[in-house]
Amino acid sequence: DAGITQSPRYKITETGRQVTLMCHQTWSHSYMFWYRQDLGHGLRLIYYSAAADITDKGEVPDGYVVSRSKTENFPLTLESATRSQTSVYFCASSDQGALSGYTFGSGTRLTVV
Amino acid sequence: ILNVEQSPQSLHVQEGDSTNFTCSFPSSNFYALHWYRWETAKSPEALFVMTLNGDEKKKGRISATLNTKEGYSYLYIKGSQPEDSATYLCALYSGGGADGLTFGKGTHLIIQP
């Protein structure tokens, strides 16, 4: 089915472990984004990508790594998870960057214990 | 970091009444303003993308206006229905080489039957 899918939906990991959140879209949208959602904050941009092999930092990139070897995939890796990275993570894609509406995935709820 | 403010933070409205809420943003370096509806347990869904001062957009009973010179946008809901209950997010794109949106914290709308 066409769409944007995130996996896993829920994840519990221990402090210091590496964890990768997956995002896959089927529209061949050029732009993809990772946001985190925390109480008291709006959605905050972690990283974004304008095309395959092009990525850039957003507002809160520290502790995260991204890659985009294929247009349809945009994984987000927490290299050494910390409790402050407990959050809900949303992936989004867009045809024309911020000049067209974003389509969001269902989110991944990550708990770091 | 851009400051995108939404007010009120939450709003209770009787079914059938009309309502509106506000998104304020820095008027300099404006490129686009987005509105999203975010229902509980779902992902944000794009409503409008507005780029021109004086823009008015409409989708069913929901409409939005934009004033880029004074830095605000209004979202209007006419004849509120229970299915309109959601959090409404606005987000600003200010260009400058960064393609991500800066989101406000949202207005949480509850429609009371």
Interface residues (C-beta under 8 A of the other chain):
Chain A: Y31 F33 Y35 G40 H41 G42 L43 R44 L45 Y48 A50 D56 G58 E59 F90 G97 A98 L99 S100 G101 Y102 T103 F104 G105 S106 G107
Chain B: I1 V4 Y31 A32 H34 Y36 K42 S43 P44 E45 A46 L47 F48 V49 T51 L89 A91 Y93 A98 D99 G100 L101 T102 F103 G104 K105 G106
